[in-house]
Amino acid sequence: MTLAPDSFSSRRDTAAFVICLVLALVARVLPVPVQNGLATAVSHSILAPFLYLQEQAEVVKSSRTHYLASAGLRDSTVLEALSAQALAEENAQLRAELGLSRRLPVRHVSAEVLQQAMPTAGLMARLSVGRDRGVHSGAPVITPDGLAGVVQSAGDRYSVAILWTHPDFRVSAMTADGAVFGIAAPRGSAGPNTPLLELRGVAYQQQLPIGTRIYTSGLGGPGGVYPRGIPLGTVVAVAEEREGWSRTYVLLPAVHPASMAHVVVLTGPVGDLSGVFPDSLTGS
């Protein structure tokens, strides 16, 4: 009769167990010095590889625990640093807005720019104020740096403004001394994150040097009436020359939409804000 493989394996395991049990009983009754000698010999021979593997496993486990703790501490430090930087930037914006509010001679309300995941996020902004605060359609939206846009529609508690990046945005513009006039409108970009303005319709005989600051003129135009003296941007290049007719200039905007967290909405009658924005243009 031939034994099945499983039966043979079971008998072999049983025999090995019995042998180990007998050896353990024999070792148990041996004198203590002999037991210590046998234990040392076994640990340095048969068990040595297993003890080494166990030791290495403990080292790896300890190293991994230390790495995870260090990584967690590093990530927490980075997050705290970023939060502190963002908080400092927001505080700086709020201080600048507070200073602007104190200088404004017209009625106005402060508003928060509400974040919105929409395709028009770079062209329009949802504001945290509405008709209950005196906001109305056509109200200029400004920041401490200059003109941001204009309220397109106002609800009871919220309003929607089109920013100067919107294709429909237009504003009558001029130089600081009022000698040169034109119409400011959005113009493509100088890169993925740098939208630009352009000053159109400047008389051909009037030339603007690079670095000239451009402001709202306070005159009526295709975009409506804005208070005089709000910064729009700085001349950085000549875009087009129609010989004998007009010139178009490229402007680096005073306000970048991506940096806006808080704005001011002008709710009172249009006035002259020429002295409210001293040297606040981007690129000055």
PADREN-693915 format. One record per atom (N, C-alpha, C): x, z, y; residue in three letters. Coordinates in steps of 0.05 Angstrom, whole numbers, plus 5000, padded with zeros to 4 digits. Layout:
N
XZYALA ...
END
This chain:
284
501750004976MET 500050005000MET 501850005025MET 501449825042THR 503049795066THR 501749935090THR 503350105104LEU 502250255127LEU 501950075150LEU 499750115165ALA 499349965190ALA 501250045211ALA 501949865230PRO 503849945251PRO 502950185267PRO 500450215273ASP 499550445288ASP 499850695273ASP 499450695247SER 499750935230SER 502651005229SER 504450805227PHE 507350865226PHE 508350985252PHE 507350875274SER 508150985300SER 507251265304SER 504851325294SER 503751595297SER 505351795280SER 506151715256ARG 507751895239ARG 510551935252ARG 511651725264ARG 514251755276ARG 514151945300ARG 512051925316ASP 511752105338ASP 511452395329ASP 509952425307THR 509552695296THR 512152815286THR 513752645273ALA 516252745262ALA 518152825285ALA 518152655307ALA 519852725330ALA 518952975343ALA 516353025344PHE 515353265356PHE 516253515340PHE 515953485313VAL 516753715295VAL 519753775298VAL 521353565299ILE 524253605302ILE 524853745328ILE 523653655350CYS 524053785376CYS 523154075376CYS 520954125363LEU 519854395362LEU 521754585346LEU 522854475324VAL 524854635308VAL 527354685324VAL 528354485338LEU 530754525354LEU 530254725376LEU 527854715388ALA 527254905409ALA 527155195399ALA 525955225374LEU 525855495362LEU 528655595356LEU 530355415345VAL 533055485339VAL 534555565363VAL 534255405385ALA 535655465410ALA 534655725422ALA 532155795417ARG 531056035428ARG 532256285416ARG 533056275390VAL 534056515377VAL 537156525379VAL 538356325390LEU 541256335394LEU 542056525416LEU 544456625416PRO 545356805438PRO 545256665465PRO 544956825486VAL 544656715513VAL 547056545521VAL 549556625516PRO 551856455523PRO 551656175510PRO 550856175484VAL 550555925470VAL 548355755482VAL 546155885490GLN 543955735502GLN 544855605528GLN 546355755545ASN 547255655570ASN 549155415566ASN 550855445545GLY 552755225540GLY 551254975531GLY 549255005513LEU 547654775504LEU 546154645528LEU 545054815545ALA 543554715568ALA 545354555586ALA 547754655590THR 549654515608THR 550454245595THR 550954255569ALA 551854015556ALA 549653795556ALA 547153885551VAL 544953695551VAL 544453575578VAL 544553755599SER 543953655626SER 546153465636SER 548653495626HIS 550753315634HIS 551053065616HIS 549453055596SER 549752825578SER 547052675575SER 545252785559ILE 542752645553ILE 540952635578ILE 540652855592LEU 538852875615LEU 540052775641LEU 542652715642ALA 543952645667ALA 542652415681ALA 542052185667PRO 540751965681PRO 538052035693PRO 536552185677PHE 533852265687PHE 533952455711PHE 535852645710LEU 536252825733LEU 537152675758LEU 538852465753TYR 539752305776TYR 537452145789TYR 535752035771LEU 533451885781LEU 531552065796LEU 531152305786GLN 529352495800GLN 530452565827GLN 533052615828GLU 534352685853GLU 534052465874GLU 534552215865GLN 534251985883GLN 531351945893GLN 529452005875ALA 526651975883ALA 525952185904ALA 527052425902GLU 526652625922GLU 527852545949GLU 530252425947VAL 531652335972VAL 529952115986VAL 528951925970VAL 527351715981VAL 524751825994VAL 523452015979LYS 521052135990LYS 521552276016LYS 523752426017SER 524452576041SER 525052386064SER 526552166058SER 527251976079SER 524751836089SER 522851766072ARG 520451636081ARG 518751816098ARG 518552076090THR 517052266106THR 518352296134THR 520952306135HIS 522352326161HIS 521952076178HIS 522051846165TYR 521651586179TYR 518851576191TYR 516851646175LEU 514051636185LEU 513651826208LEU 514852066206ALA 514652256228ALA 515952146253ALA 518352026250SER 519851916273SER 518251676285SER 517151506268ALA 515551276278ALA 513051376293ALA 511751576282GLY 509451686296GLY 510151806323GLY 512351946325LEU 513252056350LEU 513951846370LEU 515351626360ARG 516051406378ARG 513551266389ARG 511651206371ASP 509151076380ASP 507651246400ASP 507551506395SER 506151686414SER 507551686441SER 510151686440THR 511651686466THR 511151426481THR 511151196467VAL 510650936480VAL 507850926492VAL 505951026477LEU 503151026487LEU 502851206511LEU 504151436511GLU 504051616534GLU 505451486558GLU 507651346554ALA 509051216576ALA 507350986588ALA 506050826570LEU 504250616580LEU 501850726595LEU 500750946584SER 498451066598SER 499251176625SER 501651296626ALA 502551406652ALA 503051186672ALA 504150956663GLN 504550736681GLN 501950616691GLN 500050586672ALA 497450476680ALA 496050666700ALA 496250926695LEU 494951116712LEU 496251116740LEU 498951086740ALA 500351076766ALA 499550826782ALA 499250596768GLU 498450356782GLU 495550376792GLU 493750506776GLU 491050536785GLU 490850726809GLU 492450936808ASN 492551126831ASN 493550986856ASN 495550816853ALA 496550666876ALA 494450486888ALA 492950346870GLN 490750176880GLN 488650336894GLN 487950566883LEU 485850736896LEU 486750836923LEU 489350916925ARG 490351006951ARG 490350786972ARG 491150546963ALA 491150316981ALA 488250246989ALA 486350266971GLU 483550206977GLU 482450416997GLU 483250666993LEU 482350877011LEU 483450827039LEU 486050747041GLY 487150687067GLY 485750447080GLY 485050247064LEU 483550017075LEU 480850107085LEU 479450277070SER 476750367079SER 476850507105SER 478950657110ARG 479250807135ARG 479650617159ARG 480850387153ARG 481550197175ARG 479250007181ARG 477449967162LEU 475349767166LEU 473349847188LEU 472849667206PRO 470949727228PRO 468049637221PRO 467549537197VAL 464849447189VAL 463849617165VAL 461249617161ARG 460149757138ARG 461149637112ARG 461649797093HIS 462749707068HIS 462249907046HIS 462449827021VAL 462350006998VAL 464549936979VAL 465550136965SER 467650096945SER 466250036918SER 467549866902ALA 466449786876ALA 468649766855ALA 467849816831GLU 469549776808GLU 469049506795GLU 471249376788VAL 470949116774VAL 470549176744VAL 468149116734LEU 467449176707LEU 468648966688LEU 470049056667GLN 471248866648GLN 469048726632GLN 469548466628GLN 467548306613GLN 469048086597GLN 468448066572ALA 469647866554ALA 467947616555ALA 468347456577MET 466847206581MET 468746986588MET 468046736583PRO 469746506590PRO 470246496621PRO 468346606636THR 468646596666THR 469946836677THR 471247006660ALA 472447256669ALA 474547206691ALA 475946986691GLY 477946936711GLY 476846796736GLY 474246726735LEU 472946586758LEU 470846756771LEU 469746946757MET 467547116768MET 468147406760MET 466947586775ALA 467347876769ALA 464648016772ALA 464148206754ARG 461748376755ARG 462548636768ARG 461148706789LEU 461748946806LEU 459749166800LEU 460649416804SER 459049646798SER 457249736820SER 456749566840VAL 454849636862VAL 452849406865VAL 450449476875GLY 448449266879GLY 446849316904GLY 444349226904ARG 442649246927ARG 442149536936ARG 442349726917ASP 441850006924ASP 444050116942ASP 446349966944ARG 448550046961ARG 448849856985ARG 446849686989GLY 446949507012GLY 448349247006GLY 449049186982VAL 450448936975VAL 448448706974VAL 449248486985HIS 447448256986HIS 448947996980HIS 447547786973SER 448847526968SER 450347436993SER 452747336989GLY 454447247011GLY 456247457023GLY 456147707013ALA 457947917023ALA 460747867014ALA 462747867032PRO 465547827025PRO 466548057008PRO 468247996988VAL 469548186971VAL 472548186977VAL 473648416984ILE 476448426992ILE 477948646976ILE 480548636978THR 482248846967THR 484248916989THR 485949116986PRO 487949177006PRO 489948947011PRO 490048756993ASP 491848526996ASP 490548287010ASP 487848267009GLY 486648037022GLY 483947977010GLY 483147717013LEU 480447627004LEU 480447576974LEU 478547696960ALA 478247656931ALA 476047456924ALA 473847456940GLY 471647266934GLY 469247336950GLY 466947276940VAL 464447316954VAL 462247376933VAL 460347546941VAL 458147616923VAL 456347376920VAL 455847296895GLN 454047076890GLN 451147166886GLN 450847386872SER 448147496867SER 448347796865SER 446247926874ALA 446248226874ALA 443748326860ALA 444148496840GLY 441948636826GLY 441448906838GLY 439849066826ASP 439249326836ASP 441649506836ASP 443249496815ARG 445549686813ARG 448149536808ARG 448049276802TYR 450449126797TYR 450248866812TYR 452548736816SER 452648476829SER 454848306816SER 454648046821VAL 456547856810VAL 457847706833VAL 460447686833ALA 461947556854ALA 463447326842ALA 463647106857ILE 465446886849ILE 468146946863ILE 470246916848LEU 472946966859LEU 474046716872LEU 476246736886TRP 477346506900TRP 478346296880TRP 478646366855THR 479446176834THR 477145996825THR 474746056833HIS 472345906824HIS 472445626838HIS 471745416823PRO 471845146835PRO 470045106859PRO 467945266861ASP 466145246884ASP 466945406908ASP 469145556906PHE 469945726928PHE 471245556951PHE 470445616975ARG 471645496999ARG 471545697022ARG 473545687040VAL 473645867063VAL 475145737085VAL 474145757110SER 475545657133SER 477945837138SER 480245707143ALA 482745857145ALA 484345777169ALA 486345947176MET 488045897200MET 490646047197MET 492545977214THR 494946127216THR 494446377233THR 496446567233ALA 496046817247ALA 495546777277ALA 496746577289ASP 496446537318ASP 493946357324ASP 492546267304GLY 490246107308GLY 490745827318GLY 493245727314ALA 493945467324ALA 493345247304ALA 493245317278VAL 492845117257VAL 490445207240VAL 488645017235PHE 486245077219PHE 486144887195PHE 484644977175GLY 484144807151GLY 482044947133GLY 481744837110ILE 479844947090ILE 481445027065ILE 481245277058ALA 482645377034ALA 480845357010ALA 481945266987ALA 480445226962ALA 482445266939ALA 481345326915PRO 483145356892PRO 484545106884PRO 486945136873ARG 488544906865ARG 490044966839ARG 489244866817GLY 490744886791GLY 492245136789GLY 494845116780SER 496545346777SER 499445256776SER 501245446780ALA 504145396778ALA 505045486750ALA 503245556733GLY 503845656706GLY 501345776695GLY 501445876670PRO 499045986657PRO 497946236671PRO 499646376686ASN 498646626698ASN 498946626728ASN 499246396740THR 499646386769THR 497746186782THR 495246246786PRO 493446066800PRO 494146046829PRO 493645826841LEU 494445776869LEU 492045686886LEU 492445706912LEU 490545596932LEU 491845356946LEU 490245206959GLU 491244996976GLU 489744997003GLU 491244927024LEU 490044907050LEU 489744607057LEU 487244527058ARG 486744237062ARG 485944177091ARG 486243927099GLY 485243837124GLY 486843917148GLY 489343987145VAL 491044067168VAL 491843807182VAL 491543807208ALA 492243567224ALA 495043477218ALA 495443217216TYR 498043107208TYR 500343187226TYR 499743207252GLN 501843267271GLN 502643567271GLN 501043737256GLN 501644017255GLN 503044077228GLN 505444177230GLN 507044237206GLN 507344547203GLN 507044627178LEU 507244917172LEU 509744977156LEU 511545147166PRO 513945217151PRO 513245377126PRO 515045357106ILE 514745527082ILE 514745817090ILE 512945967079GLY 512746257086GLY 510746327107GLY 509346117118THR 507346167138THR 504946307125THR 503946517137ARG 501646667127ARG 499046537136ARG 497146527118ILE 494546407124ILE 492346617121ILE 490446617140TYR 488346807142TYR 485646667144TYR 483446817139THR 480846717145THR 480546677175THR 479046477183SER 478746407212SER 476346537225SER 474446617209GLY 471946727220GLY 470046517228GLY 470646267224LEU 468846047231LEU 467145967206LEU 464845847212GLY 463245757190GLY 464545517176GLY 463945497150GLY 465145277135GLY 463545237110GLY 464545067091PRO 463045017067PRO 462645267049PRO 464245477054GLY 463945717038GLY 462445937052GLY 461445877076GLY 460046087092GLY 461846207112GLY 461046437124VAL 462546567145VAL 463846817134VAL 466446837137TYR 467947077130TYR 469147207155TYR 469547467155PRO 470847587179PRO 473547467184PRO 474247447209ARG 476847337217ARG 479147537209ARG 481347417200GLY 483747577197GLY 484247687169GLY 482747607148ILE 483247697121ILE 485447527109ILE 487547637098PRO 489647477086PRO 488647307062PRO 489647057061LEU 488946877039LEU 491446817023LEU 493646767035GLY 496046697020GLY 498346617038GLY 500446517025THR 502946437039THR 503646147032THR 504345987051VAL 505145707046VAL 507745707029VAL 507645557007VAL 509945536989VAL 510845246986VAL 509145046993ALA 509944766989ALA 507944587003ALA 508844337007VAL 507044127017VAL 505943986992VAL 503243966990ALA 502043846967ALA 501543546971ALA 500743476995GLU 499943196999GLU 500143127029GLU 500942887036GLU 501042797063GLU 499642527065GLU 497542517081ARG 496142267087ARG 497142177114ARG 498941997114GLU 500341927139GLU 498341847161GLU 498641987183GLY 496941937206GLY 494342077205GLY 493742217183TRP 491142347181TRP 491342647177TRP 492342737154SER 492343027149SER 494443097128SER 494943357126ARG 496743467106ARG 495243687090ARG 496143717065THR 495143927047THR 497444107039THR 497244367041TYR 499344557035TYR 498544727011TYR 500544796994VAL 500044976971VAL 500545256981VAL 498745436973LEU 498945716981LEU 499245896957LEU 501046096959LEU 501246306939LEU 499146516947LEU 497146576931PRO 494946746939PRO 495847036945PRO 494347156963ALA 494847446969ALA 493747626947ALA 491747536934VAL 490347706913VAL 490447556886VAL 491347696866HIS 491347586839HIS 488947706824HIS 487047546814PRO 484747666801PRO 485347856778PRO 487447796763ALA 488047966739ALA 488848246747ALA 489648296772SER 490648556780SER 488448716793SER 486048606796MET 483848746809MET 482448946791MET 482449196799ALA 480849406785ALA 478749516803ALA 479349526829HIS 477449626849HIS 477549446873HIS 475249406885VAL 474949226909VAL 473149366929VAL 473049236953VAL 471249326974VAL 469449096981VAL 466849156983VAL 464848956990VAL 463849017018VAL 464048817036LEU 463248847064LEU 460248807065LEU 458849007074THR 455848997075THR 454848967104THR 456549017123GLY 455649007151GLY 456048737164GLY 455348707189PRO 455648457203PRO 458548357204PRO 458948097205VAL 461647977205VAL 463048067230VAL 465548147228GLY 467148237251GLY 469948117250GLY 471748227265ASP 474548127266ASP 476248337253ASP 477548257231LEU 479248447216LEU 482248387219LEU 482948267241SER 485748177245SER 487748407244SER 487048647252GLY 488948867252GLY 488749037228GLY 487148967208VAL 486649137185VAL 488749087163VAL 489848847161PHE 491748777139PHE 494548707150PHE 495948907159PRO 498648857169PRO 500648807147PRO 501848567147ASP 503948497128ASP 503348567099ASP 500948477090SER 500148547063SER 500048307044SER 501148077052LEU 500847837036LEU 502847837013LEU 501947736990THR 503747696967THR 505847496975THR 508247566967GLY 510447386973GLY 511647427000GLY 510747637016SER 511947687042SER 514547827039SER 
END
